[in-house]
Amino acid sequence: MDQFTLNLLVVGASFALYVGIAIWARAGSTSDCYAASRGVNPIVNGAATAADWMSAASFISMAGLIAFVGYGNSTFLMGWTGGYVLLALLLAPYLRKFGRFTVPDFIGDRFYSQTARLVAVICLLVISITYVIGQMTGAGVAFSRFLEVTSTTGLLIASTVVFIYAVLGGMKGITYTQLAQYIVLIVAYTIPAVFISLQLTGQFLPQIGLWSTHTESGLPLLTKLDQVLVELGFRDYTGHHGSTFNMVLFTMSLMIGTAGLPHVIIRFFTVPKVSDARKSAGWALIFIALLYTVAPAVGSMARLNIITTIYPHTTETGALDLERPLSYAERPQWMINWEQTGLLRFDDLNEDGQIQYYNAANPPAAAEELGWAGNEMVTFNQDILVLANPEIAQLPGWVIALIAAGGLAAALSTAAGLLLAISSAISHDLIKSMINPGISEKGELLAARISMAFAIALATWLGLNPPGFAAQVVALAFGLAAATLFPAIMMGIFSTKMNTAGAVTGMMVGLLSTCLYIFTYLGWFFIPGTAMLENVPANWLFGISPLSFGTVGAILNFAAAYLVLSFTKPAPQEVRDLVESIRVPRGAGGAVAH
């Protein structure tokens, strides 16, 4: 069986599974649509949350970012994982105890204001639409290679599949679909990593292989990788070369952004009890760790494999034999396959028929002597690394098909969660709560499905022209969530006095300041193949990267809110009593009635 047919069968089977689950668990009420009737087991919800969380950025893009930068991009791992600890300890149980369907629902009721609800809806839409672009980008990358279609066609196929199971199933259908998608993506991510770890180090577990001896050279794997990168004029892989200040700010932005993401928070409204919300967060962290502890190994081993593919020969001392690089005529099939997608491209700059891959800004000493005219791998879209990994390592065809299904599962699972958050904000928080409070349940359910259809169409259109790699686009969403919703939720839970004026002002200041800063420096924001916290332009405010500004936006949000509070009346006593009732331990078995 040829590879294309195998890919088609495996991906098609996974799509059929998702649609079948959606039909079986279709939403019959608004409670089903928004919160799966609050009947989801914590372990199931943990797996579904992990799938919702581990998007195209985690599955497809993160290992590529680590591979081409190294330690500098470990901030993605630290920030995204640490955010779940914040979510489990500070937010999830209290939000579940409040007993609402959506984040704007909580903010509107807690701050006793339709204006606060509206601002929260605006923030949610900006965050979720930005985030979903990355998912559509990832789906397009996967489709363009494995199903041999254009990115545009791939996006349309992905959108159709999401439309069927998200619109039909609502939160109930999406929950069980995401459970299946988690199983698909974790198996797809882990199996190739196990094979490659065995090839390079003889270790079964990639997490151990990363710190083990490289079989061929006898050196520790990371030492070998450092060595070959330095030989080619790149920075060493394990060193820290960026701004520590930005690294701290960016990690914090990802952490608090995670805790403020609306499509993740709504997952904790689906469990039966308040205590189950915390259990769900714990299980989600375990399920996420299964992938996140493998990602550094995947990135490191893939980077080494790419280099040794281009320079297959070594000298007597074990160094790369730069005089005998790979010829274009002999390049492996994986390169030919990905060249056809336009996501990988070589240019024979000196017309010698060989591939030169090195850092042209800091070339090896022998580059001029050998007649090299520049780095000839002129395009390498970082999003392809995980998907190309099995082909680079020459693994069996079924593993390649599995990674295709896993990449699509990661992109589609998060896209579905985001689209549900968008449609819920429109149908429940705008139409039901503000425009037409008397709408029937059937009408509200129809409005939710129509708004989701429009959201899918918008996400598809935006996915055709994304502003950067999947993980970079997602980082924008995290910065916005950190600067807007996270402070409002924190103050709503832990500040009994915070009032409408303070909360609304804080959210607006956080949103506007972060958007203004990010889009002012958008040209510097996406620098392909580099650490995204480096290359600091002189006009960055205090040297702060746009990636890191979410933390500053959050500080401005808190400061503006408390400044306004100091000049206005605090929240009414009944609201302060409500906040106190949310925080006390008693009543952990159910939600607050109000």
TIDREN-973535 format. One record per residue (C-alpha): x, y, z; residue in one letter; residue number from 1. Coordinates in steps of 0.2 Angstrom, whole numbers, plus 5000, padded with zeros to 4 digits. Example, Ala and Ser with C-alpha at 12.3 -4.5 7.8 and 13.67 -1.06 7.14 Angstrom:
# residues 2
     c1     c2     c3   type   seq
   5062   4978   5039      A     1
   5068   4995   5036      S     2
***
This chain:
# residues 594
     c1     c2     c3   type   seq
   5000   5000   5000      M     1
   5007   5017   4995      D     2
   5010   5031   5008      Q     3
   4996   5042   5002      F     4
   4983   5028   5003      T     5
   4989   5024   5020      L     6
   4988   5042   5026      N     7
   4970   5043   5019      L     8
   4964   5028   5027      L     9
   4971   5032   5045      V    10
   4966   5051   5044      V    11
   4949   5046   5037      G    12
   4946   5033   5050      A    13
   4950   5046   5064      S    14
   4938   5059   5056      F    15
   4924   5045   5055      A    16
   4927   5042   5073      L    17
   4925   5060   5078      Y    18
   4909   5062   5068      V    19
   4902   5046   5075      G    20
   4905   5052   5093      I    21
   4897   5069   5089      A    22
   4881   5060   5083      I    23
   4881   5048   5098      W    24
   4883   5063   5110      A    25
   4874   5076   5101      R    26
   4867   5091   5111      A    27
   4849   5091   5114      G    28
   4848   5107   5126      S    29
   4858   5122   5130      T    30
   4865   5114   5145      S    31
   4872   5100   5134      D    32
   4878   5113   5122      C    33
   4887   5124   5134      Y    34
   4892   5113   5149      A    35
   4888   5094   5144      A    36
   4874   5095   5157      S    37
   4888   5096   5170      R    38
   4890   5077   5170      G    39
   4908   5074   5164      V    40
   4919   5062   5174      N    41
   4934   5071   5180      P    42
   4947   5059   5172      I    43
   4937   5061   5155      V    44
   4937   5079   5157      N    45
   4955   5080   5161      G    46
   4959   5070   5145      A    47
   4947   5082   5135      A    48
   4955   5097   5143      T    49
   4972   5091   5138      A    50
   4967   5088   5120      A    51
   4958   5106   5121      D    52
   4975   5113   5127      W    53
   4987   5103   5117      M    54
   4984   5112   5101      S    55
   4993   5113   5084      A    56
   5005   5124   5094      A    57
   5010   5111   5106      S    58
   5009   5096   5094      F    59
   5015   5103   5078      I    60
   5025   5119   5082      S    61
   5033   5119   5099      M    62
   5046   5105   5096      A    63
   5051   5115   5080      G    64
   5053   5131   5090      L    65
   5064   5122   5103      I    66
   5074   5112   5089      A    67
   5079   5128   5080      F    68
   5083   5138   5096      V    69
   5086   5127   5110      G    70
   5085   5132   5128      Y    71
   5079   5150   5124      G    72
   5062   5143   5119      N    73
   5060   5131   5134      S    74
   5049   5146   5140      T    75
   5035   5138   5131      F    76
   5036   5122   5141      L    77
   5038   5131   5157      M    78
   5024   5144   5155      G    79
   5011   5133   5147      W    80
   5014   5119   5161      T    81
   5015   5132   5175      G    82
   4999   5140   5170      G    83
   4989   5124   5174      Y    84
   4995   5124   5192      V    85
   4988   5142   5193      L    86
   4972   5137   5185      L    87
   4970   5122   5197      A    88
   4974   5131   5213      L    89
   4967   5148   5210      L    90
   4953   5148   5198      L    91
   4945   5132   5192      A    92
   4936   5126   5208      P    93
   4929   5144   5212      Y    94
   4923   5147   5195      L    95
   4914   5130   5195      R    96
   4906   5134   5212      K    97
   4899   5150   5205      F    98
   4889   5139   5193      G    99
   4889   5149   5176      R   100
   4892   5143   5158      F   101
   4905   5155   5152      T   102
   4918   5167   5157      V   103
   4908   5183   5152      P   104
   4894   5175   5162      D   105
   4905   5175   5177      F   106
   4911   5193   5174      I   107
   4894   5200   5170      G   108
   4886   5193   5186      D   109
   4901   5196   5198      R   110
   4903   5214   5193      F   111
   4884   5216   5192      Y   112
   4885   5225   5175      S   113
   4880   5221   5157      Q   114
   4894   5233   5152      T   115
   4907   5222   5161      A   116
   4899   5207   5152      R   117
   4901   5215   5135      L   118
   4919   5220   5138      V   119
   4922   5202   5143      A   120
   4914   5196   5127      V   121
   4925   5208   5116      I   122
   4941   5201   5125      C   123
   4935   5183   5123      L   124
   4932   5186   5104      L   125
   4949   5194   5101      V   126
   4958   5180   5111      I   127
   4949   5166   5104      S   128
   4949   5172   5086      I   129
   4968   5175   5087      T   130
   4971   5158   5095      Y   131
   4960   5149   5082      V   132
   4971   5156   5067      I   133
   4986   5145   5074      G   134
   4975   5129   5074      Q   135
   4969   5132   5056      M   136
   4987   5136   5051      T   137
   4993   5119   5058      G   138
   4979   5110   5050      A   139
   4983   5117   5033      G   140
   5002   5112   5036      V   141
   4997   5094   5040      A   142
   4984   5092   5025      F   143
   4996   5100   5012      S   144
   5009   5086   5015      R   145
   5000   5070   5020      F   146
   4984   5072   5009      L   147
   4994   5080   4995      E   148
   4982   5095   4993      V   149
   4984   5113   4994      T   150
   4984   5122   5011      S   151
   4967   5130   5006      T   152
   4959   5114   5002      T   153
   4966   5107   5018      G   154
   4958   5121   5028      L   155
   4942   5118   5020      L   156
   4942   5100   5024      I   157
   4947   5103   5042      A   158
   4933   5117   5044      S   159
   4920   5105   5037      T   160
   4925   5091   5049      V   161
   4925   5103   5064      V   162
   4908   5111   5058      F   163
   4900   5093   5058      I   164
   4905   5088   5076      Y   165
   4906   5104   5085      A   166
   4889   5111   5078      V   167
   4880   5095   5080      L   168
   4888   5089   5097      G   169
   4891   5106   5106      G   170
   4901   5104   5122      M   171
   4894   5086   5125      K   172
   4900   5080   5108      G   173
   4916   5090   5109      I   174
   4920   5083   5126      T   175
   4920   5065   5120      Y   176
   4927   5069   5103      T   177
   4942   5077   5112      Q   178
   4944   5062   5123      L   179
   4947   5052   5107      A   180
   4958   5065   5100      Q   181
   4969   5065   5115      Y   182
   4972   5046   5113      I   183
   4976   5049   5095      V   184
   4988   5063   5097      L   185
   4997   5056   5112      I   186
   5000   5039   5103      V   187
   5005   5048   5087      A   188
   5017   5059   5096      Y   189
   5025   5046   5107      T   190
   5028   5032   5095      I   191
   5039   5041   5083      P   192
   5049   5048   5098      A   193
   5052   5031   5105      V   194
   5058   5024   5088      F   195
   5070   5039   5086      I   196
   5076   5038   5104      S   197
   5081   5020   5101      L   198
   5089   5024   5085      Q   199
   5100   5038   5092      L   200
   5103   5032   5110      T   201
   5097   5015   5112      G   202
   5085   5021   5126      Q   203
   5066   5017   5125      F   204
   5060   5032   5134      L   205
   5063   5048   5124      P   206
   5064   5058   5141      Q   207
   5079   5047   5146      I   208
   5086   5047   5129      G   209
   5088   5066   5129      L   210
   5101   5064   5143      W   211
   5109   5048   5137      S   212
   5124   5044   5126      T   213
   5123   5047   5107      H   214
   5127   5029   5101      T   215
   5137   5034   5085      E   216
   5148   5047   5093      S   217
   5149   5041   5111      G   218
   5146   5058   5117      L   219
   5131   5064   5127      P   220
   5117   5068   5115      L   221
   5115   5086   5119      L   222
   5134   5088   5119      T   223
   5135   5081   5101      K   224
   5121   5093   5096      L   225
   5130   5107   5103      D   226
   5146   5102   5094      Q   227
   5138   5100   5077      V   228
   5129   5117   5078      L   229
   5144   5126   5083      V   230
   5154   5118   5069      E   231
   5141   5126   5057      L   232
   5142   5143   5065      G   233
   5126   5142   5075      F   234
   5125   5146   5094      R   235
   5126   5131   5105      D   236
   5109   5122   5109      Y   237
   5110   5122   5128      T   238
   5116   5139   5131      G   239
   5105   5154   5136      H   240
   5108   5168   5123      H   241
   5093   5179   5125      G   242
   5086   5192   5137      S   243
   5083   5184   5155      T   244
   5072   5199   5158      F   245
   5061   5195   5143      N   246
   5062   5176   5147      M   247
   5054   5179   5164      V   248
   5041   5191   5158      L   249
   5036   5179   5143      F   250
   5035   5164   5155      T   251
   5024   5173   5167      M   252
   5013   5179   5152      S   253
   5011   5161   5146      L   254
   5007   5156   5164      M   255
   4993   5169   5168      I   256
   4987   5168   5150      G   257
   4984   5150   5152      T   258
   4974   5153   5168      A   259
   4964   5166   5158      G   260
   4960   5156   5142      L   261
   4941   5155   5140      P   262
   4940   5139   5130      H   263
   4950   5130   5144      V   264
   4941   5138   5158      I   265
   4924   5133   5151      I   266
   4929   5115   5153      R   267
   4929   5116   5171      F   268
   4910   5120   5171      F   269
   4906   5103   5164      T   270
   4910   5092   5179      V   271
   4897   5087   5192      P   272
   4905   5095   5208      K   273
   4917   5109   5213      V   274
   4930   5096   5220      S   275
   4929   5088   5202      D   276
   4935   5104   5194      A   277
   4952   5103   5204      R   278
   4953   5085   5200      K   279
   4951   5088   5182      S   280
   4965   5101   5182      A   281
   4976   5088   5190      G   282
   4972   5075   5178      W   283
   4974   5087   5164      A   284
   4992   5091   5170      L   285
   4996   5073   5170      I   286
   4990   5070   5153      F   287
   4999   5086   5146      I   288
   5015   5081   5154      A   289
   5015   5065   5144      L   290
   5018   5075   5129      L   291
   5027   5090   5136      Y   292
   5041   5079   5143      T   293
   5043   5071   5126      V   294
   5044   5087   5116      A   295
   5062   5093   5121      P   296
   5068   5076   5115      A   297
   5058   5077   5099      V   298
   5065   5094   5095      G   299
   5083   5090   5100      S   300
   5084   5073   5090      M   301
   5076   5080   5075      A   302
   5088   5094   5074      R   303
   5103   5082   5075      L   304
   5095   5071   5062      N   305
   5093   5085   5050      I   306
   5111   5091   5051      I   307
   5118   5073   5050      T   308
   5106   5070   5035      T   309
   5114   5085   5026      I   310
   5132   5081   5032      Y   311
   5132   5062   5032      P   312
   5151   5060   5033      H   313
   5163   5063   5048      T   314
   5181   5066   5049      T   315
   5193   5055   5059      E   316
   5190   5066   5074      T   317
   5171   5064   5073      G   318
   5168   5081   5067      A   319
   5157   5085   5052      L   320
   5166   5082   5035      D   321
   5161   5099   5028      L   322
   5169   5095   5011      E   323
   5157   5081   5008      R   324
   5139   5087   5011      P   325
   5124   5079   5003      L   326
   5121   5082   4985      S   327
   5105   5088   4978      Y   328
   5103   5073   4967      A   329
   5105   5061   4982      E   330
   5093   5071   4994      R   331
   5081   5059   5004      P   332
   5063   5057   4999      Q   333
   5057   5067   5014      W   334
   5066   5083   5007      M   335
   5058   5080   4990      I   336
   5041   5077   4998      N   337
   5041   5093   5009      W   338
   5049   5104   4995      E   339
   5033   5100   4985      Q   340
   5022   5109   4999      T   341
   5033   5125   4998      G   342
   5037   5124   5016      L   343
   5055   5118   5013      L   344
   5066   5125   4999      R   345
   5084   5124   4994      F   346
   5093   5135   4983      D   347
   5110   5130   4975      D   348
   5118   5147   4977      L   349
   5135   5142   4971      N   350
   5129   5129   4958      E   351
   5140   5115   4964      D   352
   5126   5103   4966      G   353
   5128   5101   4984      Q   354
   5118   5107   4999      I   355
   5127   5119   5011      Q   356
   5118   5122   5028      Y   357
   5126   5134   5040      Y   358
   5124   5151   5048      N   359
   5129   5163   5034      A   360
   5130   5177   5047      A   361
   5144   5167   5056      N   362
   5151   5155   5044      P   363
   5163   5141   5047      P   364
   5181   5145   5044      A   365
   5182   5134   5029      A   366
   5166   5141   5020      A   367
   5176   5153   5009      E   368
   5189   5140   5005      E   369
   5175   5128   5000      L   370
   5167   5141   4989      G   371
   5151   5142   4999      W   372
   5140   5157   4994      A   373
   5127   5156   5008      G   374
   5115   5145   5018      N   375
   5106   5135   5004      E   376
   5092   5129   5015      M   377
   5083   5145   5012      V   378
   5066   5139   5018      T   379
   5062   5128   5033      F   380
   5045   5131   5040      N   381
   5047   5126   5059      Q   382
   5029   5119   5059      D   383
   5034   5104   5048      I   384
   5047   5097   5060      L   385
   5036   5086   5070      V   386
   5026   5080   5055      L   387
   5042   5077   5045      A   388
   5051   5068   5059      N   389
   5046   5050   5055      P   390
   5051   5053   5037      E   391
   5068   5060   5042      I   392
   5071   5045   5053      A   393
   5065   5033   5040      Q   394
   5051   5026   5050      L   395
   5038   5014   5044      P   396
   5024   5021   5033      G   397
   5010   5017   5047      W   398
   5020   5029   5059      V   399
   5020   5043   5046      I   400
   5001   5040   5044      A   401
   4999   5041   5063      L   402
   5008   5057   5065      I   403
   4997   5065   5051      A   404
   4981   5059   5061      A   405
   4989   5066   5077      G   406
   4993   5083   5070      G   407
   4976   5085   5064      L   408
   4968   5079   5080      A   409
   4978   5092   5090      A   410
   4973   5106   5078      A   411
   4955   5101   5077      L   412
   4952   5098   5096      S   413
   4958   5115   5101      T   414
   4949   5123   5086      A   415
   4932   5115   5092      A   416
   4935   5121   5110      G   417
   4939   5139   5104      L   418
   4924   5139   5092      L   419
   4912   5134   5106      L   420
   4919   5148   5117      A   421
   4915   5160   5103      I   422
   4898   5154   5099      S   423
   4893   5153   5118      S   424
   4899   5171   5120      A   425
   4888   5176   5106      I   426
   4872   5166   5109      S   427
   4872   5166   5128      H   428
   4881   5181   5133      D   429
   4876   5193   5120      L   430
   4859   5187   5113      I   431
   4852   5178   5128      K   432
   4859   5189   5142      S   433
   4858   5206   5133      M   434
   4849   5207   5117      I   435
   4834   5195   5119      N   436
   4832   5188   5137      P   437
   4816   5180   5132      G   438
   4823   5169   5119      I   439
   4817   5151   5120      S   440
   4830   5137   5124      E   441
   4827   5130   5106      K   442
   4830   5147   5099      G   443
   4846   5150   5109      E   444
   4853   5133   5104      L   445
   4849   5137   5086      L   446
   4858   5154   5089      A   447
   4873   5145   5096      A   448
   4875   5134   5081      R   449
   4873   5148   5068      I   450
   4886   5158   5077      S   451
   4898   5144   5077      M   452
   4895   5142   5059      A   453
   4900   5160   5056      F   454
   4915   5158   5068      A   455
   4921   5143   5058      I   456
   4920   5153   5042      A   457
   4930   5167   5049      L   458
   4943   5156   5057      A   459
   4945   5147   5040      T   460
   4947   5164   5031      W   461
   4960   5170   5044      L   462
   4969   5154   5043      G   463
   4973   5156   5025      L   464
   4984   5171   5029      N   465
   4992   5169   5047      P   466
   5004   5181   5053      P   467
   5017   5168   5059      G   468
   5020   5151   5064      F   469
   5007   5142   5074      A   470
   5015   5144   5091      A   471
   5019   5162   5088      Q   472
   5001   5166   5084      V   473
   4995   5157   5099      V   474
   5008   5167   5110      A   475
   4998   5182   5104      L   476
   4982   5175   5111      A   477
   4991   5171   5128      F   478
   4997   5189   5130      G   479
   4979   5195   5127      L   480
   4972   5183   5139      A   481
   4985   5187   5152      A   482
   4981   5206   5150      A   483
   4962   5205   5150      T   484
   4953   5191   5157      L   485
   4965   5184   5170      F   486
   4966   5200   5181      P   487
   4947   5202   5180      A   488
   4944   5184   5185      I   489
   4957   5185   5199      M   490
   4949   5201   5206      M   491
   4932   5194   5204      G   492
   4936   5179   5216      I   493
   4949   5187   5228      F   494
   4943   5205   5229      S   495
   4927   5207   5238      T   496
   4927   5226   5235      K   497
   4931   5227   5216      M   498
   4917   5236   5207      N   499
   4911   5237   5189      T   500
   4920   5253   5185      A   501
   4937   5246   5191      G   502
   4935   5229   5182      A   503
   4929   5237   5166      V   504
   4943   5250   5166      T   505
   4956   5237   5170      G   506
   4950   5225   5155      M   507
   4950   5240   5143      M   508
   4967   5246   5148      V   509
   4974   5228   5147      G   510
   4967   5225   5130      L   511
   4971   5242   5122      L   512
   4989   5243   5129      S   513
   4993   5225   5124      T   514
   4986   5226   5106      C   515
   4994   5243   5104      L   516
   5011   5237   5109      Y   517
   5010   5220   5099      I   518
   5004   5228   5083      F   519
   5017   5242   5084      T   520
   5031   5230   5084      Y   521
   5023   5216   5074      L   522
   5037   5216   5061      G   523
   5049   5212   5074      W   524
   5037   5199   5082      F   525
   5040   5186   5070      F   526
   5058   5182   5066      I   527
   5059   5165   5057      P   528
   5072   5153   5064      G   529
   5077   5164   5079      T   530
   5074   5164   5097      A   531
   5058   5175   5099      M   532
   5065   5185   5114      L   533
   5081   5190   5105      E   534
   5086   5203   5092      N   535
   5079   5217   5103      V   536
   5076   5233   5093      P   537
   5082   5249   5101      A   538
   5064   5256   5101      N   539
   5056   5242   5111      W   540
   5049   5250   5128      L   541
   5063   5246   5141      F   542
   5068   5232   5129      G   543
   5052   5222   5132      I   544
   5047   5210   5118      S   545
   5029   5210   5111      P   546
   5028   5192   5116      L   547
   5032   5197   5134      S   548
   5020   5212   5135      F   549
   5005   5201   5142      G   550
   5013   5202   5159      T   551
   5015   5221   5158      V   552
   4997   5222   5152      G   553
   4991   5212   5167      A   554
   5000   5224   5179      I   555
   4992   5239   5170      L   556
   4975   5230   5171      N   557
   4977   5228   5190      F   558
   4984   5245   5193      A   559
   4970   5254   5183      A   560
   4956   5244   5191      A   561
   4962   5248   5209      Y   562
   4966   5266   5205      L   563
   4948   5268   5199      V   564
   4941   5258   5214      L   565
   4950   5270   5225      S   566
   4939   5285   5218      F   567
   4922   5275   5217      T   568
   4911   5265   5228      K   569
   4915   5247   5231      P   570
   4904   5233   5226      A   571
   4887   5232   5235      P   572
   4886   5221   5251      Q   573
   4876   5207   5242      E   574
   4890   5205   5229      V   575
   4903   5205   5243      R   576
   4893   5192   5252      D   577
   4892   5182   5236      L   578
   4911   5183   5233      V   579
   4914   5177   5251      E   580
   4902   5162   5248      S   581
   4912   5157   5233      I   582
   4929   5156   5242      R   583
   4923   5147   5258      V   584
   4926   5128   5259      P   585
   4908   5123   5263      R   586
   4897   5118   5249      G   587
   4911   5110   5239      A   588
   4898   5098   5232      G   589
   4888   5110   5222      G   590
   4887   5127   5214      A   591
   4881   5143   5222      V   592
   4862   5146   5219      A   593
   4858   5163   5214      H   594
***
